[in-house]
Amino acid sequence: MEKKMNGSRVKTLALVLLMVVVTGCTVLVDFVSAEFSTTIFTDVSYWLNAVTMQSAVIILLFVERTISKEKERGRNEQFRMLSASLQEAFLSLNAQNLNGTFKEYIAEDNRRRKLAAYLAKLNAKKARCDDRIARLGFRIRRMEIRAQDRQREPQGALYRLLCARKKRTEDKAAFWQKKIERAPEEVDYVRRVKFVKWSYDVIFSGEEEKVKDEDDPIAHEGKDVAFILLTKGLSILAFGLIATSYVTLAFTFDALMIYRTLIKIMQIALGLYTGAVSGQDFIRRKMCAKLMTRFNYVKQFKEKTAS
């Protein structure tokens, strides 16, 4: 499975790089056809044509990605199975009146995760202080040994500076140690802590709407209209931009015109194929893994509740 995921990501990256290479070849051919004159790069119409074409390809890429994701949702067996399992877990919590208990469990788990992340952050800062103290102590001890060999007290500006730095670092280490000891009481008031935060809405995102939609007798057109605008409407816009990109070209049927047309067709094909691969990869690699993580989280809660 991991090899397939890596292969899909490599394929997507290769397609994007190929699109860049094709675009670069187009610019190079235009430069050669202009007899290596840089004036074409200061021509507004040239860049307008290039930007228009690239915008159309990008639009088609994302439209195809959206369509591909929707298709993959319906035909990917693992995604459908995990989605159904998560919906069953949602209905089970509702039937057993465990929603409130589950939300309390999430809050407690988030606090535990936040405390662990906060302690890791504080321990890292204290560890840096301890390491600095050890290095400064080694240098100070070496100077003291040299002074003893000469039968005199260690002195000098460098010695005093190192001792002062060591004392300041020890004070910092003591400060972080106190923060570590008070962390369980202070963690609720700390803001800047990075940790994976769970929420009821994230776990069951879309599941509640599915249940409501099944019981709703009204056929709402909003989502269908939005999807049509996102796919069909943007596709029409993209092909309009592609047609517009020909306006700035001289309509001379020659080898250069044929080449430019073939390049545009290749760019469109690459954009559509890249969008399709990216959409499938998102459902297979990202969404299935996330659904599995959400389901296991709910399963863990139910096992703790049952025990």
Backbone torsions as a table, in degrees:
resi	resn	phi	psi	omega
1	MET	NA	-45.3	-179.5
2	GLU	-62.8	-37.9	178.7
3	LYS	-64.3	-38.8	178.7
4	LYS	-64.5	-41.7	179.9
5	MET	-62.5	-46.5	179.6
6	ASN	-63.9	-39.0	178.3
7	GLY	-63.2	-38.7	179.4
8	SER	-67.0	-41.5	179.1
9	ARG	-65.9	-40.6	178.0
10	VAL	-63.6	-40.1	178.9
11	LYS	-62.8	-44.2	179.2
12	THR	-62.3	-44.7	179.2
13	LEU	-62.9	-40.4	179.4
14	ALA	-64.0	-39.4	178.7
15	LEU	-65.3	-41.9	178.4
16	VAL	-62.9	-43.7	178.4
17	LEU	-63.1	-37.9	178.6
18	LEU	-64.3	-39.1	176.7
19	MET	-61.8	-40.9	178.3
20	VAL	-64.1	-42.2	179.9
21	VAL	-64.3	-42.7	178.9
22	VAL	-61.7	-43.5	178.1
23	THR	-62.9	-41.9	178.1
24	GLY	-62.5	-39.1	177.6
25	CYS	-63.6	-37.2	178.7
26	THR	-62.6	-46.9	179.2
27	VAL	-61.8	-40.6	-179.8
28	LEU	-63.9	-43.2	179.5
29	VAL	-64.9	-40.4	176.9
30	ASP	-61.3	-38.7	178.9
31	PHE	-65.3	-40.5	178.9
32	VAL	-68.9	-41.6	-179.6
33	SER	-65.9	-24.1	176.8
34	ALA	-87.5	15.7	179.3
35	GLU	58.0	43.6	175.8
36	PHE	58.6	30.8	176.8
37	SER	-92.9	130.0	-178.8
38	THR	-79.9	-0.5	-178.5
39	THR	-65.0	-26.2	-179.7
40	ILE	-66.1	-27.1	-179.0
41	PHE	-78.8	-9.2	173.9
42	THR	-104.6	3.6	179.7
43	ASP	-86.0	121.1	-178.3
44	VAL	-62.1	-39.7	-177.7
45	SER	-64.4	-34.0	179.6
46	TYR	-64.5	-48.5	-179.3
47	TRP	-70.2	-31.7	175.3
48	LEU	-62.5	-42.0	177.9
49	ASN	-63.9	-44.1	-178.1
50	ALA	-66.1	-45.7	-178.9
51	VAL	-65.7	-39.1	179.6
52	THR	-61.6	-45.2	-179.3
53	MET	-66.1	-45.4	-179.1
54	GLN	-65.8	-36.1	177.3
55	SER	-63.3	-40.9	179.2
56	ALA	-64.0	-42.3	179.6
57	VAL	-64.2	-42.3	179.8
58	ILE	-64.2	-41.5	177.6
59	ILE	-60.5	-46.2	179.3
60	LEU	-62.6	-37.2	179.2
61	LEU	-59.6	-49.1	-177.0
62	PHE	-72.9	-32.3	175.3
63	VAL	-64.1	-46.0	179.4
64	GLU	-65.6	-33.8	177.3
65	ARG	-64.1	-42.2	177.9
66	THR	-63.4	-45.8	179.7
67	ILE	-64.0	-41.5	-179.1
68	SER	-64.6	-38.8	177.7
69	LYS	-62.5	-44.0	-179.5
70	GLU	-64.1	-40.7	178.3
71	LYS	-64.9	-42.3	-177.9
72	GLU	-67.5	-32.8	176.1
73	ARG	-59.8	-38.0	-176.6
74	GLY	-81.8	-26.2	-174.4
75	ARG	-109.8	-10.4	179.4
76	ASN	-80.3	113.5	-174.4
77	GLU	-64.0	-41.0	-179.0
78	GLN	-64.9	-42.1	178.9
79	PHE	-63.5	-45.1	-179.8
80	ARG	-63.5	-40.8	180.0
81	MET	-65.0	-45.2	-179.6
82	LEU	-67.0	-39.9	178.4
83	SER	-63.6	-41.1	178.4
84	ALA	-66.4	-39.9	179.0
85	SER	-64.3	-39.9	179.3
86	LEU	-68.1	-37.2	177.6
87	GLN	-67.3	-38.1	176.5
88	GLU	-63.6	-39.2	178.1
89	ALA	-64.7	-38.4	177.8
90	PHE	-63.7	-45.8	178.9
91	LEU	-65.6	-36.2	179.4
92	SER	-64.3	-42.1	178.0
93	LEU	-63.7	-39.6	178.1
94	ASN	-64.9	-43.5	-177.5
95	ALA	-66.0	-33.3	-178.1
96	GLN	-94.2	5.7	-179.3
97	ASN	54.5	44.5	-178.8
98	LEU	-106.4	8.7	-178.1
99	ASN	-60.5	-45.6	-179.9
100	GLY	-63.4	-43.0	179.1
101	THR	-64.9	-38.4	179.7
102	PHE	-66.2	-39.5	178.8
103	LYS	-66.1	-36.7	176.0
104	GLU	-65.8	-39.4	178.0
105	TYR	-62.0	-41.6	178.7
106	ILE	-63.2	-42.9	-179.5
107	ALA	-62.8	-43.7	178.8
108	GLU	-65.0	-41.4	179.9
109	ASP	-66.2	-39.7	177.6
110	ASN	-63.0	-38.6	178.3
111	ARG	-65.6	-40.5	178.5
112	ARG	-63.9	-42.7	179.1
113	ARG	-65.5	-41.2	179.3
114	LYS	-64.7	-42.5	179.0
115	LEU	-62.8	-42.6	179.2
116	ALA	-62.2	-42.6	179.4
117	ALA	-67.5	-39.4	179.8
118	TYR	-65.9	-42.9	178.5
119	LEU	-65.0	-38.8	177.9
120	ALA	-62.1	-40.0	178.8
121	LYS	-65.3	-44.8	179.9
122	LEU	-67.6	-42.4	179.3
123	ASN	-63.2	-34.9	177.9
124	ALA	-65.6	-41.3	178.6
125	LYS	-66.2	-42.0	178.4
126	LYS	-66.6	-37.0	178.8
127	ALA	-63.0	-38.2	177.5
128	ARG	-64.5	-38.7	177.2
129	CYS	-65.5	-44.5	179.6
130	ASP	-61.0	-39.8	178.9
131	ASP	-65.2	-41.5	179.1
132	ARG	-66.2	-39.8	178.6
133	ILE	-61.4	-42.3	-179.9
134	ALA	-63.9	-42.3	-179.7
135	ARG	-68.0	-42.2	177.9
136	LEU	-66.1	-40.1	178.7
137	GLY	-62.3	-37.3	178.6
138	PHE	-63.9	-43.3	-179.3
139	ARG	-67.3	-40.8	179.1
140	ILE	-65.0	-44.7	-179.4
141	ARG	-62.4	-37.3	179.0
142	ARG	-65.3	-39.3	177.4
143	MET	-67.4	-36.2	179.1
144	GLU	-67.1	-39.3	178.9
145	ILE	-64.5	-42.2	178.2
146	ARG	-62.7	-39.0	179.4
147	ALA	-67.1	-38.3	178.5
148	GLN	-64.8	-37.9	178.1
149	ASP	-61.7	-30.1	179.2
150	ARG	-93.7	3.5	177.1
151	GLN	57.7	50.2	174.0
152	ARG	-152.2	163.8	-177.3
153	GLU	-74.3	141.9	176.1
154	PRO	-64.8	135.6	-178.7
155	GLN	-153.1	-178.5	-179.6
156	GLY	111.4	158.9	-176.6
157	ALA	-65.3	-39.2	-179.2
158	LEU	-64.9	-41.8	179.8
159	TYR	-62.2	-45.7	179.8
160	ARG	-64.9	-37.2	179.1
161	LEU	-65.1	-44.1	179.5
162	LEU	-64.6	-40.3	178.1
163	CYS	-63.6	-40.0	179.5
164	ALA	-66.6	-41.3	178.4
165	ARG	-64.0	-41.4	179.6
166	LYS	-63.0	-41.9	179.6
167	LYS	-63.9	-43.3	179.0
168	ARG	-63.9	-40.8	-179.9
169	THR	-67.0	-37.8	176.7
170	GLU	-64.0	-38.1	176.4
171	ASP	-64.3	-39.8	177.6
172	LYS	-64.6	-42.7	179.6
173	ALA	-61.9	-40.3	177.7
174	ALA	-65.3	-37.1	178.6
175	PHE	-63.1	-46.2	-179.6
176	TRP	-68.0	-31.9	177.2
177	GLN	-64.5	-39.9	177.2
178	LYS	-66.5	-37.9	177.3
179	LYS	-63.6	-39.3	178.5
180	ILE	-63.2	-42.4	-179.1
181	GLU	-67.9	-31.7	-179.1
182	ARG	-93.2	0.9	-175.2
183	ALA	-55.7	-44.7	-179.4
184	PRO	-59.7	-30.0	179.1
185	GLU	-85.9	-26.4	-173.7
186	GLU	-98.5	-14.0	-170.5
187	VAL	-60.2	-31.8	-178.8
188	ASP	-66.7	-20.9	-176.3
189	TYR	-103.3	0.4	178.7
190	VAL	-88.3	135.6	-175.9
191	ARG	-101.5	-52.0	-171.3
192	ARG	-84.6	77.4	175.8
193	VAL	-132.1	121.8	179.9
194	LYS	-89.4	121.3	176.3
195	PHE	-157.6	162.1	179.0
196	VAL	-77.0	111.5	-177.4
197	LYS	-102.5	125.3	178.3
198	TRP	-93.0	155.3	173.8
199	SER	-149.8	154.2	-179.9
200	TYR	-59.7	-41.8	-178.2
201	ASP	-66.0	-37.5	-180.0
202	VAL	-68.1	-42.3	-177.7
203	ILE	-63.3	-44.4	-176.1
204	PHE	-108.2	32.5	179.8
205	SER	-62.2	118.9	179.9
206	GLY	93.4	-22.3	-176.9
207	GLU	-72.0	-41.0	179.6
208	GLU	-65.5	-38.7	178.6
209	GLU	-66.0	-35.3	178.4
210	LYS	-62.9	-44.1	-179.0
211	VAL	-64.4	-43.9	179.7
212	LYS	-65.2	-38.2	-178.1
213	ASP	-66.7	-33.8	179.7
214	GLU	-67.3	-31.6	-179.3
215	ASP	-92.1	-7.0	-176.3
216	ASP	-85.9	120.7	-179.4
217	PRO	-79.0	-11.2	-176.6
218	ILE	-89.0	134.5	176.8
219	ALA	-92.0	105.3	-179.3
220	HIS	-84.2	130.7	-176.3
221	GLU	-92.7	-10.4	-173.6
222	GLY	-56.0	-49.9	-178.1
223	LYS	-64.5	-39.9	179.9
224	ASP	-65.0	-42.2	179.0
225	VAL	-63.8	-42.5	179.7
226	ALA	-62.3	-40.9	-179.9
227	PHE	-67.7	-38.9	178.4
228	ILE	-63.9	-43.7	179.1
229	LEU	-62.8	-39.1	-177.3
230	LEU	-70.3	-34.5	-176.3
231	THR	-98.9	-64.4	-176.1
232	LYS	-67.3	-45.9	-177.4
233	GLY	-62.5	-46.6	179.8
234	LEU	-68.4	-31.5	176.6
235	SER	-64.4	-43.3	177.6
236	ILE	-62.1	-42.5	177.7
237	LEU	-61.0	-42.5	-178.2
238	ALA	-62.5	-45.4	179.9
239	PHE	-68.9	-28.6	173.5
240	GLY	-65.4	-40.5	177.7
241	LEU	-66.2	-37.3	178.5
242	ILE	-63.4	-42.5	177.6
243	ALA	-64.6	-38.0	179.8
244	THR	-64.6	-31.9	-177.9
245	SER	-63.8	-16.1	178.2
246	TYR	-84.8	-13.5	-175.0
247	VAL	-62.9	-38.3	-177.0
248	THR	-80.6	-3.2	-179.1
249	LEU	-93.2	149.3	175.4
250	ALA	-77.1	127.9	-175.8
251	PHE	-81.6	70.8	176.9
252	THR	-115.1	118.3	-176.2
253	PHE	-78.4	90.7	179.0
254	ASP	-134.6	-175.1	-177.8
255	ALA	-61.9	-35.9	-179.0
256	LEU	-66.0	-40.8	178.3
257	MET	-64.6	-42.1	177.8
258	ILE	-62.1	-42.9	179.8
259	TYR	-61.6	-46.6	-179.5
260	ARG	-61.2	-39.5	179.6
261	THR	-65.5	-42.7	178.6
262	LEU	-64.3	-38.2	178.2
263	ILE	-63.7	-41.8	178.6
264	LYS	-62.9	-41.8	178.0
265	ILE	-63.4	-41.5	178.8
266	MET	-64.1	-41.4	179.0
267	GLN	-63.0	-42.0	178.5
268	ILE	-63.4	-45.6	-179.3
269	ALA	-62.7	-42.6	178.8
270	LEU	-65.1	-40.2	178.4
271	GLY	-62.7	-44.8	179.5
272	LEU	-65.5	-43.4	-178.3
273	TYR	-68.2	-40.3	177.9
274	THR	-63.0	-42.0	177.5
275	GLY	-62.5	-40.4	179.8
276	ALA	-65.9	-44.8	179.3
277	VAL	-64.4	-41.7	-179.3
278	SER	-65.2	-40.8	179.2
279	GLY	-64.6	-44.8	177.8
280	GLN	-63.1	-42.6	-178.5
281	ASP	-64.3	-36.1	-179.7
282	PHE	-63.5	-43.3	179.9
283	ILE	-71.4	-45.8	-175.9
284	ARG	-69.5	-41.3	-173.4
285	ARG	-92.5	-49.6	-173.7
286	LYS	-84.4	-58.0	-171.0
287	MET	-65.8	-41.1	179.8
288	CYS	-63.1	-41.6	178.8
289	ALA	-65.0	-41.0	-179.9
290	LYS	-67.9	-40.5	177.6
291	LEU	-63.7	-39.3	177.2
292	MET	-63.3	-41.6	178.8
293	THR	-63.6	-42.7	179.2
294	ARG	-64.7	-44.0	-179.1
295	PHE	-63.6	-42.7	179.3
296	ASN	-64.1	-33.0	178.5
297	TYR	-65.8	-45.1	177.7
298	VAL	-65.8	-40.0	179.1
299	LYS	-61.7	-40.5	178.7
300	GLN	-63.2	-40.5	178.3
301	PHE	-63.3	-45.1	-178.5
302	LYS	-65.1	-35.3	177.8
303	GLU	-67.5	-39.5	178.2
304	LYS	-68.2	-36.4	179.3
305	THR	-67.6	-38.6	-178.3
306	ALA	-71.6	-29.7	-176.2
307	SER	-79.7	NA	NA
